[in-house]
Amino acid sequence: MLQLQNQRRRENLAWPSLIARCFVSCNMVLLTYFALSLVTRFFSNSSSLLLQLSLSALVLLLVMGLGGWFRRLLGIHASAPAFVFFNILFIWCFYVFIIRKGVSLFMDILFNGEVAMLIFGLCSMLKSDPGVVRHVPSFSDKPTEGSVDELNNLDEDLELLASGLSHESAEDSILERRVRYCRNCTAYIKGFDHHCPAFGNCIGQKNYLVFMALLLGFIVTEASFLACSSDYTISRIHSSEASLSERLAVSLRIFAILQLVWKVPFLTWHAYCICFNIRTDEWINWNKYPEFQLIMQHQPGHGSTEVWFTNPYDKGILHNVKEFLSSKG
């Protein structure tokens, strides 16, 4: 089964396909910032920041929809990790050639170091092992494109799989015995949280800490870019004859703000999940996993029941954080 999966991945990641997807992703990045520059071109001094953010968010949705249309028309779709990489590269190049001249030496060294670490972290995430279970029982050979009932029945088998993964003692972290199935990767993942298209990998037990660090790195880098570009945009954008680079600088700032608007709550949510020892997939699909269901019977003998969510793995915030940090890879 694993050999078949590896063969399919090699076929899907052939060089011509990779080059085509990277080319589409690069053009999507350029199209995105060109579209955002139009917002700052027609809605600049007379418009509030909230209006510009709203219009920019709408433009981003339209660009993503246009990308889906091209995918259906040409049969080639963009690569989300490549889109993220080219986005980082575009911002870095714009900073080096346009904004860097007015930035202090300390902020220059700090920002360049953050971007370099961000690219390194993204590459590490792409090739990281989220905790793939490589030796699975025969039930894992069931077709992954069966009916919904068949796919849901796999969760019952996961309990057997989790209990027989290894000879772990009862004192070992409960995270090491929580195995979930990812349909995108067609693999079983220890401590499965979710499949992240932007990072091109599953988020599981082995790379969850890297994922949190990378997400925090994006937030810090985008905040640093806002600080570095503030003097440039404030001193030049109020001119009625603002150049394309000056409009583009404002567009990059708006894009960075939009990224912070959703990444900060996203990071907060994952910090909450760590504190209460729960994965995103388990929270969203708790009705699929019996261990998260608490059945309440209102009147004995009448059959009136109500199902509540409960987390059997929550051992207190301090213990949960300690368990997360000390969990084995």
Secondary structure, DSSP 8 states (H G I E B T S, - for coil): -HHHHHHHHHHHT-HHHHHHHHHHHHHHHHHHHHHHHHHHHHSSTTS-HHHHHHHHHHHHHHHHHHHHHHHHHHS----HHHHHHHHHHHHHHHIIIIIGGGS-HHHHHHHHHHHHHHHHHHHHHHT----B--S--GGGGS-TTS-HHHHHHHHHHHHHHHHTSS---TTS-GGGG-EEEETTTTEEEET--EEETTTTEEE-TTTHHHHHHHHHHHHHHHHHHHHHHHHHHHHHTTSTT--HHHHHHHHHHHHHHHHHHHHHHHHHHHHHHHHTT--HHHHHTGGG-GGGEEEEEEETTTTEEEEEE--TT---HHHHHHHHHH---
